[in-house]
Amino acid sequence: MFESFVEGLFVVLQWQPFLIMLMGIALGFWVGLLPGLGGSTTLALMLPFIYKMTPVEAFAFLLGMHSVVSTTGDITSVLFGVPGEGTTAATILDGHAMAKKGEAGRALGAALMSSLVGALVGAFALALAIPVVRPLVLTFGAPELFMLAVVGIAFISSLSGQGGRALLRGFLAGLVGLVFAMVGQDPQAGVQRFTFGQLYLWGGLDLVPVLVGLFAIPEIVDLAVRGTSIAGELPQGNLGKGAWEGVKDTFRHFWLTIRCSLVGTFIGIMPGLGGGVAQWIAYGHAVQAARDLKEREGFGKGDVRGVLGPGAANNSKEGGALIPTIAFGVPGSSAMAILLGAFFLQGITPGPDMLDKHLTLTFSMVWTMVIANVVTVAVSFFFLNQLAKLTLVRGAVLIPFILFLAFIGSYTSNNHLGDLVVFLACGSLGYVMIRCGWPRAPLVLGFVLGKIAENNFYISTIRYGSSWLLRPVVLILVLLTLAVIVYPLIRMRNRDATPEKAA
């Protein structure tokens, strides 16, 4: 095992695989910066190029490209408030708020370093867990995946703000997100729901135009109304120098970063949940980990922990998603399903052979993820000051560029004009929600988790009837759900009782 581990490193560092990996990293770097294009789409487009490559070269190229997309997607989210990837939307809440306060450098430093830590944790988990992960994967069937989605939805209470009115608004916004997830055909009966006779809506709403609209349009309107740069009138010196402060923040809150990395790895292992779920659950955990009410109220307004948690989880999930893909041939995400095609193109069958005949190749994938993220973070830090200065460019210059990226990113999700209509409609909704003081995070969480919860609920009830409610892991997750909901209510009640105690 150790010999294969070391040999995997030397195989990746040979000049040809290493050069091909750098090409993949360069491609992934720019794909991550462009909103909406997505790592999965790029993986699919690149598959034809691996026919003549050896397995090590092919996976160095594909994994090198894919493993850095989330890292650079955070850059777009922080600077412009537009998700560079559908899975980097949670970073916007505090990352872009920091950029508006003139702390773009600090936010970028925190996002990049936490992404690196998350990638290392994910790769380490992949190296350790492949031989022992089988019992965990087999324990989680449809009932457990349904309850895991319910746990994620329960985090709405953490993302809604403080006070009864804020909590009510948060749950109502989450309900709107669940309704969005119901658009399309019923997975059980095939009945059309909320399609209004439009063929485009039969397949449901796509994640990218919804997210880009909700977050991009309000920021563009706000920038146009203010008539200043993203950072306002703050002096230029405040931007670049905070990068190392962001790195220090990662180590100040190191255990939070590690915990969120483990959350991302765990969510990645569970087939079908995806990176968006990992980010939002990690963000909810970061909010609940705040020590007091004052700290919790800072989230969404520029708290660096709101950048560290999602950044770490978003990268660690890739290592987790590779575990069931390599060990059992069960893709942990849509990107891994495409990567599964690469295995077959190379004449390799995922499963026990990856731990025996192809053990060196398996460890070469681990090393590819590590090296790709180290290279990307190093290059990003090199250009960090220049990237942070984009927040000083006048809004009149930036708005057309951001709007162009947003339109292109939304359209490329399905290459349909309906995507642009959804983008504009969700943008209008996002702007109204901001003006009225309604949180957008619960809506996104409900939308991301709604379809996952519904599908697994159908499978659970059809296969197990009501007996699935008594499964041990389900009962544990039910208790966890109650704890997630009740904990903020208890804290709110204690806060309301404090003035009486003082009197």
C-alpha positions as CSV (number, residue, x, y, z in Angstrom):
1,M,0.0,0.0,0.0
2,F,2.8,2.5,1.0
3,E,4.8,1.6,-2.1
4,S,1.8,2.2,-4.3
5,F,1.2,5.5,-2.5
6,V,4.8,6.7,-3.2
7,E,4.7,5.3,-6.7
8,G,1.5,7.2,-7.4
9,L,3.3,10.5,-6.7
10,F,6.3,9.7,-8.9
11,V,3.9,8.7,-11.7
12,V,2.1,12.0,-11.6
13,L,5.4,14.0,-11.5
14,Q,6.7,12.5,-14.7
15,W,7.0,15.2,-17.2
16,Q,4.3,14.2,-19.6
17,P,1.5,13.5,-17.0
18,F,2.5,16.6,-15.1
19,L,2.4,18.8,-18.2
20,I,-1.0,17.5,-19.2
21,M,-2.2,18.1,-15.6
22,L,-1.0,21.7,-15.8
23,M,-3.0,22.1,-19.0
24,G,-6.1,20.8,-17.2
25,I,-5.5,23.1,-14.3
26,A,-5.2,26.1,-16.6
27,L,-8.5,25.2,-18.3
28,G,-10.2,24.6,-14.9
29,F,-8.9,27.9,-13.6
30,W,-10.8,29.9,-16.3
31,V,-13.9,27.7,-16.3
32,G,-14.3,28.4,-12.6
33,L,-14.1,32.1,-13.1
34,L,-16.8,32.1,-15.7
35,P,-20.3,31.9,-14.2
36,G,-22.5,29.0,-15.2
37,L,-20.2,27.0,-17.5
38,G,-19.6,24.5,-14.8
39,G,-17.0,21.7,-14.1
40,S,-19.4,18.9,-15.2
41,T,-20.0,20.5,-18.6
42,T,-16.3,21.0,-19.2
43,L,-15.5,17.4,-18.1
44,A,-18.0,16.2,-20.7
45,L,-16.5,18.4,-23.4
46,M,-13.0,17.2,-22.6
47,L,-13.7,13.4,-22.7
48,P,-13.0,13.0,-26.4
49,F,-9.4,14.3,-25.8
50,I,-8.4,11.4,-23.6
51,Y,-8.7,8.6,-26.2
52,K,-4.9,8.6,-27.0
53,M,-3.8,9.2,-23.4
54,T,-2.6,6.6,-20.9
55,P,-4.9,6.2,-17.8
56,V,-2.5,8.3,-15.6
57,E,-2.4,11.1,-18.1
58,A,-6.2,11.0,-18.7
59,F,-7.1,11.3,-15.0
60,A,-4.3,13.8,-14.3
61,F,-5.9,16.0,-17.0
62,L,-9.6,15.5,-16.0
63,L,-9.1,15.6,-12.2
64,G,-6.6,18.5,-12.5
65,M,-9.2,20.5,-14.3
66,H,-12.2,19.5,-12.2
67,S,-10.6,19.8,-8.8
68,V,-9.7,23.5,-9.2
69,V,-13.0,24.7,-10.7
70,S,-14.6,25.2,-7.3
71,T,-11.6,27.0,-6.0
72,T,-11.6,29.7,-8.7
73,G,-15.4,29.8,-8.7
74,D,-15.1,31.3,-5.2
75,I,-13.1,34.2,-6.7
76,T,-16.0,35.3,-8.9
77,S,-18.5,34.8,-6.0
78,V,-16.4,37.0,-3.7
79,L,-15.6,39.8,-6.2
80,F,-18.8,40.2,-8.1
81,G,-21.5,38.5,-6.1
82,V,-22.1,36.1,-9.0
83,P,-21.7,32.4,-8.4
84,G,-18.7,31.2,-10.5
85,E,-20.1,27.7,-10.0
86,G,-23.6,26.6,-8.9
87,T,-21.9,25.1,-5.9
88,T,-20.2,28.3,-4.8
89,A,-23.3,30.4,-4.1
90,A,-23.0,30.2,-0.3
91,T,-19.6,32.0,-0.5
92,I,-21.4,35.1,-1.8
93,L,-23.3,35.8,1.4
94,D,-20.3,36.8,3.4
95,G,-17.5,36.9,0.8
96,H,-19.1,39.6,-1.4
97,A,-20.2,41.5,1.8
98,M,-16.6,41.6,2.8
99,A,-15.6,42.8,-0.7
100,K,-18.2,45.7,-0.3
101,K,-16.5,46.6,2.9
102,G,-13.1,46.8,1.2
103,E,-11.9,43.4,2.5
104,A,-11.8,41.6,-0.9
105,G,-8.2,40.6,-0.3
106,R,-9.0,39.1,3.1
107,A,-12.1,37.2,1.7
108,L,-10.1,35.8,-1.2
109,G,-7.2,34.8,1.0
110,A,-9.7,33.0,3.4
111,A,-11.5,31.3,0.5
112,L,-8.4,30.1,-1.2
113,M,-6.7,28.8,1.9
114,S,-9.8,27.1,3.2
115,S,-10.3,25.5,-0.2
116,L,-6.8,24.2,-0.1
117,V,-7.3,22.7,3.4
118,G,-10.6,21.2,2.3
119,A,-9.0,19.7,-0.8
120,L,-6.2,18.1,1.3
121,V,-8.8,16.7,3.8
122,G,-10.8,15.3,0.9
123,A,-7.7,13.7,-0.7
124,F,-6.6,12.3,2.7
125,A,-10.0,10.9,3.3
126,L,-9.9,9.3,-0.2
127,A,-6.5,7.7,0.5
128,L,-7.7,6.3,3.9
129,A,-11.3,5.5,3.3
130,I,-11.4,3.4,0.1
131,P,-10.7,0.1,1.8
132,V,-13.2,0.7,4.7
133,V,-15.9,2.8,3.2
134,R,-18.1,0.0,2.0
135,P,-20.1,-0.4,5.2
136,L,-20.8,3.3,5.3
137,V,-22.1,3.5,1.8
138,L,-24.2,0.4,2.2
139,T,-25.8,1.8,5.4
140,F,-27.2,4.8,3.6
141,G,-30.2,3.9,1.5
142,A,-33.0,6.1,0.3
143,P,-34.5,6.6,3.8
144,E,-31.2,7.9,5.2
145,L,-30.6,10.1,2.2
146,F,-34.1,11.6,2.6
147,M,-33.5,12.3,6.3
148,L,-30.1,13.8,5.4
149,A,-31.9,16.2,3.1
150,V,-34.3,17.0,5.9
151,V,-31.4,17.8,8.2
152,G,-30.1,20.2,5.6
153,I,-33.6,21.9,5.2
154,A,-33.7,22.2,9.0
155,F,-30.7,24.5,8.8
156,I,-33.1,27.1,7.4
157,S,-33.6,28.2,11.0
158,S,-29.9,29.0,11.2
159,L,-29.8,31.0,8.0
160,S,-32.9,33.1,8.7
161,G,-31.6,35.7,11.2
162,Q,-32.7,36.4,14.7
163,G,-36.2,37.0,16.0
164,G,-39.6,35.4,15.4
165,R,-40.3,37.5,12.3
166,A,-37.0,36.6,10.7
167,L,-37.5,32.9,11.5
168,L,-41.0,33.0,9.9
169,R,-39.6,34.8,6.8
170,G,-36.8,32.2,6.6
171,F,-39.2,29.3,6.7
172,L,-41.5,30.9,4.1
173,A,-38.5,31.6,1.8
174,G,-37.5,27.9,2.2
175,L,-41.1,26.9,1.3
176,V,-40.8,29.0,-1.9
177,G,-37.6,27.1,-2.7
178,L,-39.3,23.8,-2.2
179,V,-42.1,24.9,-4.6
180,F,-39.4,25.8,-7.1
181,A,-38.0,22.3,-6.8
182,M,-41.5,20.8,-7.6
183,V,-41.6,22.5,-11.0
184,G,-41.6,19.9,-13.8
185,Q,-42.8,16.3,-13.9
186,D,-43.8,14.4,-10.8
187,P,-41.1,11.7,-10.5
188,Q,-43.6,9.1,-9.4
189,A,-46.7,9.7,-11.6
190,G,-45.2,11.7,-14.4
191,V,-47.9,14.4,-13.9
192,Q,-46.8,18.0,-14.9
193,R,-46.6,20.5,-12.0
194,F,-46.4,24.3,-12.4
195,T,-45.3,24.0,-16.0
196,F,-48.1,26.3,-17.4
197,G,-48.1,24.5,-20.7
198,Q,-44.4,25.3,-21.3
199,L,-42.3,22.5,-22.7
200,Y,-39.1,24.1,-21.2
201,L,-40.5,23.6,-17.6
202,W,-41.1,19.9,-18.1
203,G,-37.6,19.1,-16.9
204,G,-37.8,21.5,-13.9
205,L,-35.9,24.7,-13.2
206,D,-32.2,24.5,-13.7
207,L,-30.0,25.4,-10.7
208,V,-27.6,27.8,-12.6
209,P,-30.1,30.5,-13.9
210,V,-31.9,30.4,-10.6
211,L,-28.8,31.0,-8.6
212,V,-27.2,33.5,-11.0
213,G,-30.4,35.5,-11.1
214,L,-31.0,35.5,-7.4
215,F,-27.5,36.8,-6.6
216,A,-26.3,38.7,-9.7
217,I,-29.2,40.9,-10.6
218,P,-29.6,42.5,-7.1
219,E,-25.9,43.2,-6.9
220,I,-25.9,44.8,-10.4
221,V,-28.8,47.0,-9.5
222,D,-27.2,47.9,-6.2
223,L,-24.0,48.8,-8.0
224,A,-25.8,50.9,-10.5
225,V,-27.8,52.8,-7.9
226,R,-24.7,53.5,-5.7
227,G,-22.8,54.7,-8.8
228,T,-19.5,53.7,-7.2
229,S,-17.1,50.7,-7.3
230,I,-17.9,47.4,-5.5
231,A,-15.8,48.6,-2.6
232,G,-17.3,52.0,-2.5
233,E,-15.1,54.9,-1.7
234,L,-12.7,52.9,0.5
235,P,-9.0,53.5,-0.1
236,Q,-7.1,51.1,-2.4
237,G,-4.6,50.1,0.3
238,N,-7.3,48.2,2.2
239,L,-7.7,45.6,-0.6
240,G,-4.7,43.5,-1.4
241,K,-2.9,43.6,2.0
242,G,-5.7,41.6,3.7
243,A,-4.9,38.4,1.8
244,W,-2.5,37.1,4.4
245,E,-5.0,38.1,7.0
246,G,-7.5,35.8,5.3
247,V,-4.8,33.0,5.5
248,K,-4.4,33.7,9.2
249,D,-8.2,33.5,9.6
250,T,-8.1,30.0,8.2
251,F,-5.8,28.9,11.0
252,R,-7.5,31.1,13.7
253,H,-10.7,29.1,12.9
254,F,-8.8,25.9,12.0
255,W,-11.1,23.4,13.7
256,L,-14.2,25.0,12.1
257,T,-12.4,24.7,8.7
258,I,-11.6,21.0,9.4
259,R,-15.1,20.2,10.6
260,C,-16.6,21.8,7.5
261,S,-14.1,19.9,5.4
262,L,-15.3,16.7,7.0
263,V,-18.9,17.7,6.4
264,G,-18.1,18.2,2.7
265,T,-16.3,14.8,2.5
266,F,-19.2,13.0,4.1
267,I,-21.8,14.7,1.8
268,G,-19.6,13.8,-1.2
269,I,-19.5,10.1,-0.2
270,M,-23.3,10.0,-0.3
271,P,-24.3,9.5,-4.0
272,G,-26.8,12.0,-5.4
273,L,-26.5,14.8,-2.9
274,G,-24.0,17.1,-4.7
275,G,-21.7,20.0,-3.9
276,G,-24.4,22.6,-3.4
277,V,-25.8,20.6,-0.4
278,A,-22.3,20.3,1.1
279,Q,-21.7,24.1,0.9
280,W,-25.0,25.1,2.4
281,I,-24.9,22.6,5.3
282,A,-21.3,23.7,6.0
283,Y,-22.5,27.3,6.0
284,G,-25.3,26.4,8.4
285,H,-22.8,24.6,10.7
286,A,-20.6,27.7,10.7
287,V,-23.5,29.9,11.8
288,Q,-24.5,27.5,14.5
289,A,-20.9,27.3,15.7
290,A,-21.0,31.0,16.6
291,R,-20.5,31.5,20.3
292,D,-23.2,34.1,21.0
293,L,-26.0,36.1,19.4
294,K,-23.8,39.0,18.4
295,E,-21.5,36.7,16.4
296,R,-24.4,35.0,14.7
297,E,-25.9,38.3,13.6
298,G,-22.6,39.1,11.8
299,F,-23.2,36.3,9.3
300,G,-24.4,37.5,6.0
301,K,-22.8,40.9,6.6
302,G,-19.2,40.0,6.1
303,D,-18.1,37.4,8.7
304,V,-15.0,35.5,7.5
305,R,-16.3,32.2,8.9
306,G,-19.1,32.4,6.4
307,V,-16.3,32.2,3.7
308,L,-14.2,29.5,5.4
309,G,-17.0,26.9,6.0
310,P,-18.4,26.8,2.4
311,G,-14.9,27.1,0.8
312,A,-13.6,24.1,2.7
313,A,-16.6,21.9,2.1
314,N,-16.8,22.8,-1.6
315,N,-13.4,21.3,-2.2
316,S,-13.4,18.4,0.2
317,K,-16.5,17.0,-1.3
318,E,-14.6,16.1,-4.5
319,G,-12.4,13.6,-2.6
320,G,-15.5,12.2,-0.9
321,A,-17.3,11.9,-4.2
322,L,-14.4,9.9,-5.7
323,I,-14.6,7.3,-3.0
324,P,-17.8,5.5,-4.1
325,T,-16.9,6.1,-7.8
326,I,-13.6,4.3,-7.5
327,A,-14.6,1.6,-5.0
328,F,-18.0,0.6,-6.3
329,G,-18.6,2.4,-9.6
330,V,-21.4,4.4,-8.0
331,P,-20.8,8.1,-8.9
332,G,-21.0,10.5,-6.0
333,S,-22.0,13.5,-8.1
334,S,-22.9,14.4,-11.7
335,A,-19.3,15.2,-12.4
336,M,-18.2,11.8,-11.1
337,A,-20.8,10.2,-13.4
338,I,-19.0,11.8,-16.3
339,L,-15.7,10.7,-14.9
340,L,-17.1,7.2,-14.8
341,G,-17.3,7.4,-18.6
342,A,-13.6,8.2,-18.6
343,F,-12.9,4.9,-16.8
344,F,-14.7,3.0,-19.4
345,L,-13.0,4.9,-22.3
346,Q,-9.7,3.8,-20.7
347,G,-10.9,0.2,-20.4
348,I,-10.9,0.3,-16.6
349,T,-13.7,-1.0,-14.5
350,P,-14.2,0.7,-11.1
351,G,-14.4,-1.6,-8.2
352,P,-12.1,-4.1,-6.4
353,D,-9.6,-3.9,-9.2
354,M,-8.9,-0.3,-8.3
355,L,-7.6,-1.5,-4.9
356,D,-5.5,-4.3,-6.4
357,K,-4.5,-4.1,-10.1
358,H,-4.8,-0.3,-10.4
359,L,-3.8,0.7,-6.9
360,T,-1.0,3.0,-8.2
361,L,-3.5,4.7,-10.5
362,T,-5.9,5.2,-7.6
363,F,-3.2,6.9,-5.5
364,S,-2.1,9.0,-8.5
365,M,-5.6,10.5,-8.4
366,V,-5.1,11.4,-4.8
367,W,-1.9,13.1,-5.6
368,T,-3.4,14.9,-8.6
369,M,-6.0,16.5,-6.4
370,V,-3.4,17.6,-3.9
371,I,-0.9,19.0,-6.5
372,A,-3.6,20.7,-8.6
373,N,-5.0,22.6,-5.6
374,V,-1.6,23.6,-4.3
375,V,-0.6,24.9,-7.8
376,T,-4.0,26.8,-8.2
377,V,-3.8,28.4,-4.8
378,A,-0.2,29.5,-5.3
379,V,-1.0,31.0,-8.8
380,S,-4.1,32.7,-7.4
381,F,-2.1,34.3,-4.5
382,F,0.4,35.5,-7.1
383,F,-2.4,37.5,-8.8
384,L,-4.4,38.2,-5.7
385,N,-3.7,42.0,-5.5
386,Q,-4.6,42.4,-9.1
387,L,-7.8,40.4,-8.6
388,A,-8.7,42.4,-5.5
389,K,-8.3,45.7,-7.4
390,L,-11.3,44.8,-9.6
391,T,-13.4,45.9,-6.6
392,L,-12.1,49.4,-7.2
393,V,-13.2,49.6,-10.9
394,R,-16.1,52.0,-11.4
395,G,-19.5,50.3,-11.5
396,A,-20.3,51.8,-14.9
397,V,-17.4,49.8,-16.4
398,L,-18.0,46.6,-14.5
399,I,-21.8,46.3,-14.9
400,P,-21.8,45.5,-18.6
401,F,-19.1,42.9,-18.1
402,I,-20.9,41.2,-15.1
403,L,-24.2,41.3,-16.9
404,F,-22.7,39.7,-20.0
405,L,-21.1,36.9,-17.9
406,A,-24.4,36.4,-16.1
407,F,-26.4,36.1,-19.3
408,I,-23.9,33.8,-20.9
409,G,-23.6,31.6,-17.7
410,S,-27.4,31.3,-17.5
411,Y,-27.9,30.5,-21.2
412,T,-25.2,27.8,-21.4
413,S,-26.9,25.7,-18.8
414,N,-29.5,24.4,-21.4
415,N,-28.9,26.6,-24.4
416,H,-32.5,27.7,-24.2
417,L,-34.1,31.2,-24.1
418,G,-36.2,29.9,-21.2
419,D,-33.0,30.0,-19.1
420,L,-32.8,33.8,-19.6
421,V,-36.4,34.3,-18.7
422,V,-35.8,32.3,-15.4
423,F,-32.7,34.3,-14.8
424,L,-34.5,37.6,-15.1
425,A,-37.5,36.4,-13.1
426,C,-35.3,35.1,-10.3
427,G,-33.3,38.3,-10.4
428,S,-36.4,40.4,-9.9
429,L,-37.5,38.1,-7.0
430,G,-34.0,38.4,-5.4
431,Y,-34.1,42.2,-5.6
432,V,-37.6,42.3,-4.1
433,M,-36.4,40.0,-1.3
434,I,-33.5,42.2,-0.5
435,R,-35.6,45.4,-0.5
436,C,-38.1,43.8,1.8
437,G,-35.5,42.2,4.2
438,W,-36.2,38.6,3.3
439,P,-33.2,36.1,3.3
440,R,-32.3,34.4,0.1
441,A,-30.2,31.6,1.6
442,P,-33.3,29.5,2.8
443,L,-34.8,29.8,-0.6
444,V,-31.7,28.4,-2.3
445,L,-31.4,25.6,0.4
446,G,-35.0,24.6,-0.2
447,F,-34.6,24.5,-3.9
448,V,-31.3,22.5,-3.8
449,L,-32.6,19.9,-1.4
450,G,-36.3,19.7,-2.4
451,K,-35.9,17.4,-5.4
452,I,-33.4,15.2,-3.5
453,A,-35.8,14.9,-0.6
454,E,-38.8,14.2,-2.8
455,N,-37.2,11.4,-4.9
456,N,-35.8,9.6,-1.9
457,F,-39.1,9.9,0.0
458,Y,-40.9,8.2,-2.9
459,I,-38.3,5.4,-3.0
460,S,-38.5,4.9,0.7
461,T,-42.3,4.7,1.0
462,I,-42.6,2.4,-2.0
463,R,-39.8,0.0,-1.0
464,Y,-40.2,0.0,2.8
465,G,-43.7,1.3,3.5
466,S,-43.7,3.1,6.9
467,S,-41.1,0.7,8.4
468,W,-38.2,2.9,7.2
469,L,-39.0,5.4,10.0
470,L,-37.7,2.8,12.5
471,R,-34.3,2.3,10.9
472,P,-31.5,3.2,13.4
473,V,-29.7,5.8,11.2
474,V,-33.0,7.4,10.4
475,L,-33.9,7.8,14.1
476,I,-30.4,9.3,14.7
477,L,-31.0,11.8,11.9
478,V,-34.5,12.6,13.2
479,L,-32.9,13.6,16.6
480,L,-30.3,15.6,14.8
481,T,-33.0,17.4,12.8
482,L,-34.9,18.3,16.0
483,A,-31.7,19.5,17.6
484,V,-30.9,21.8,14.6
485,I,-34.4,23.3,14.8
486,V,-34.8,23.6,18.6
487,Y,-31.3,24.9,19.4
488,P,-31.8,28.4,17.7
489,L,-35.3,28.7,19.4
490,I,-33.8,28.0,22.8
491,R,-31.1,30.6,22.3
492,M,-33.7,33.1,21.1
493,R,-35.8,32.4,24.2
494,N,-32.8,32.8,26.5
495,R,-32.0,36.1,24.8
496,D,-35.5,37.4,25.3
497,A,-35.5,36.4,28.9
498,T,-32.2,38.2,29.6
499,P,-33.7,41.7,30.2
500,E,-36.2,40.3,32.8
501,K,-33.3,38.6,34.6
502,A,-31.4,41.8,34.7
503,A,-34.4,43.7,36.1
